[in-house]
Amino acid sequence: MIHAIQKQLPRNPAARALALASLVDWMGTGVWLTTSVLFLVQTVGLSSADIGIGLGIAGVLGMLAVIPVADLTRRWPAGRVAVLLQVARGLAFLSYLAVVDARTFFVAAALVGIADRPTITVNQIVVARVVPDAERSAAMAAAHVAQNVGISVGALLGTLALLRTDRSVFVAVVLINAATYFLAAWVMARTVWSPEAEAAPVPARAGTVRTLLAVLRDWRFTVLTVGNGLLALHVPLLTVATPLWLAQATDVPLAAMGALLIVNTALVVLFQMPLARPVRSVTDGVRAAWISAGFLIACCVALALSPLPSVPVAVGLFVVAVALQTMGEIQQNAAGWALSFNRSPTDHRQSTYLGLFGTGQTVVTLLGPTLLTFLIAFLGAVSFAAAAALFLVGALCVTIGAAGSAVVESYSPGR
């Protein structure tokens, strides 16, 4: 797997730095995601409801922060905004050291959410500013692959941290995660901090709210954003719906979910960059969106059928479902990168366009788990038919949105 990563690293120095920063960043995130709930319950004394409320507050505030933070790149070099955002994430994360009850947890979670959610969008703006047109898909794919590897390594380290669940280990986990953000900032600063690394930002001609309203009037881009968001339901489909369905509707051992996640990570590492690299134009992006929808609909069929046969066959169906989900994820990522780059103008509105596009996936991250949990609880296997319908609607929205909001036809070589 390491050899596959090295072989696929982009040649552009800034793109390589972003990939390395993503690897470091998500290693810390993997440690935190694996350990945080248990530590917050056992060492701070929070309830599940407290954690849910805090994460909900963080998610909403983070979603609201995406466009204003992305909009800063209209005034300052995007590379500097990205580096400072990583530093802000590290500082915000240190606030967890002061968590002693639910109220302080809500404050810390809010600070982290505001600094954390805009990161992916700002990094995409950096790619748009400093990476040549023909290498942008490869740059985004490399960062995504690094993210998957990082979170897997971090989860393994987090499992080791859980061998002792006291306050000192909790403090160590917080410090390690904050340190990964500072390290990621340093890695990025080496290539993107200098103003010469990118063209000077286009001076803002209007305030954030006015620009956002102008972007929203481009209704086709809004429809495109919605369609991409619906296809991004593949994330909670894997992380929430699949384990919930495995536990409630089948006799498959719960430990199998860990192996299924490894299948997902391995396929992303092996295929994300090769399959994303050719997706450059609007036409390529729309085609990838439909391929993604096809894989995800097939995944839903496999999941719906999994309770019917014996346990060995059910395990096989889950493996097939996760493989199909992963291929849908890979194609959705490629489509989203190509279409967002192509349908965003290169003038002062670019940051707001990309910010809006990123918000679409953030909304799915917030609402998707609740939606799929509700569907499974009340509809059972039929819930996967509903999910398949949403993926189909997503592909249709992408097609409609891509058809008329053109501001750049293609970022393929020679354009």
C-alpha positions, -999 to +999 in steps of 0.1 A: +000+000+000+029+024+008+044+017-026+011+025-042+009+058-024+045+068-034+038+058-071+007+080-072+020+111-055+016+142-078+047+159-092+037+194-083+055+205-051+024+222-037+002+192-045+027+169-028+028+192+003-010+192+005-011+154+003+016+151+031-002+176+052-035+156+048-017+125+059-003+141+090-036+159+097-058+129+094-035+107+115-042+129+144-079+130+135-080+092+134-065+090+169-092+115+181-121+098+164-112+064+178-107+076+214-127+108+220-161+095+229-148+070+254-124+095+270-151+122+272-175+098+289-150+082+313-127+110+322-149+141+319-182+124+328-202+136+298-234+117+287-241+105+252-267+133+249-240+159+259-217+146+232-244+146+206-254+182+214-218+194+213-211+177+180-244+191+166-234+226+176-199+221+161-214+209+129-238+237+124-213+265+133-187+248+111-211+247+082-219+284+086-182+292+087-173+275+054-182+304+031-169+333+053-136+315+058-133+306+021-141+342+013-109+353+031-090+340+001-106+368-020-085+393+000-054+373+010-033+345-007-052+313-004-020+294+007-016+317+037-052+313+047-048+276+045-017+276+067-033+300+093-064+278+093-043+248+103-027+268+131-062+279+142-074+243+142-045+233+165-051+262+189-089+255+189-082+219+196-061+227+227-093+241+242-103+205+249-077+205+277-100+229+296-131+206+292-144+197+326-182+195+320-209+198+293-207+236+290-170+237+285-173+208+260-199+227+240-175+257+238-145+236+228-165+216+202-178+249+187-143+264+184-130+232+167-160+230+144-156+266+132-119+261+124-122+225+111-151+225+086-137+250+061-104+233+058-112+210+028-128+239+008-098+262+015-074+235+004-094+231-028-091+268-034-053+265-029-052+238-055-072+260-079-047+289-073-013+271-073-016+238-092-017+237-130-050+229-146-041+195-158-029+183-124-058+195-102-077+162-102-045+143-093-038+168-065-072+164-049-071+127-053-037+125-037-050+144-007-080+121-004-058+090-006-036+105+021-066+113+042-078+076+041-043+063+050-039+088+077-072+081+094-065+044+093-031+047+109-045+071+134-073+047+143-047+020+150-027+044+172-060+054+189-067+018+197-034+015+215-043+047+235-075+031+247-054+005+267-054+031+295-083+055+298-073+081+323-070+119+322-033+119+314-038+098+283-067+121+273-044+151+276-018+133+255-043+125+228-054+162+226-018+174+225-009+148+197-038+158+176-031+195+180+005+189+171-005+172+139-023+204+128+007+225+136+029+201+117+005+201+087+007+239+088+045+238+086+045+213+058+021+235+037+039+267+046+071+255+029+054+256-005+023+278-004+031+305+021+051+327-002+029+352-022+048+342-053+033+307-050+001+319-065-013+347-085-024+377-064-060+373-052-085+392-073-097+422-052-132+417-038-158+437-056-186+431-031-190+418+005-195+382+014-232+383+017-237+401-016-214+378-034-231+347-020-265+360-031-251+366-066-238+330-066-271+316-054-288+334-083-268+310-105-295+284-098-279+257-120-248+258-098-270+255-067-287+225-083-252+211-091-242+216-055-274+198-043-268+169-067-232+164-056-243+165-020-269+138-026-242+116-041-220+123-011-246+103+010-222+074+003-202+086+034-230+079+060-241+049+039-207+034+048-201+047+083-236+047+097-261+027+076-239-003+069-228-011+105-264-003+118-279-027+092-252-053+099-260-052+136-298-051+134-307-072+104-281-099+102-261-124+122-228-113+108-203-107+136-199-070+145-161-073+142-166-078+104-172-040+101-135-033+108-125-056+079-151-038+057-135-005+065-101-018+056-115-029+022-128+006+017-094+022+025-074-002+004-096+004-027-094+042-023-056+040-020-053+018-051-079+034-074-087+070-064-059+086-083-059+064-115-096+068-119-097+105-110-069+117-132-088+114-165-119+132-151-112+168-162-140+183-183-176+190-175-186+160-197-161+138-178-176+150-145-212+143-154-202+109-167-184+101-134-215+113-115-237+088-133-211+060-128-210+069-092-248+067-089-248+033-106-223+019-082-241+033-052-275+020-064-260-015-068-245-011-033-280-004-019-293-036-037-265-057-021-272-043+014-310-048+010-304-085+001-278-092+028-302-104+056-317-131+033-290-158+030-268-176+054-241-158+073-212-166+049-232-154+019-243-123+039-206-115+046-199-118+009-228-095+001-214-069+026-180-071+010-195-066-024-216-037-011-186-020+004-166-025-028-194-010-048-198+019-023-161+026-025-161+027-063-191+051-061-171+072-036-141+074-059-162+084-089-182+110-069-150+126-056-137+128-092-169+143-105-171+168-077-136+181-082-139+184-120-173+200-119-166+224-090-134+236-107-150+239-141-182+256-130-164+281-107-153+314-123-116+324-121-125+360-109-133+373-074-163+349-071-143+317-073-139+314-035-176+318-029-185+293-056-162+267-041-173+276-006-210+270-016-201+237-033-182+226-001-212+235+021-233+210+001-212+181+013-210+195+048-248+195+050-249+159+041-223+151+067-246+167+093-280+154+082-271+122+063-265+100+094-298+111+110-317+106+077-303+071+070-308+060+107-344+072+105-350+053+072-336+021+085-355+023+117-389+028+100-385+012+066-360-017+071-347-030+038-369-006+019-347+022+032-321+012+007-346+017-021-351+052-008-313+058-006-310+045-042-337+070-053-317+098-037-286+088-056-305+088-088-319+122-081-284+134-073-271+123-107-300+140-124-293+172-105-257+171-115-267+167-151-291+197-149-266+218-129-237+211-152-257+220-183-260+257-179-239+273-152-208+272-173-182+298-166-152+276-176-158+248-200-128+226-191-096+227-171-080+201-193-046+208-209-046+234-236-077+252-223 
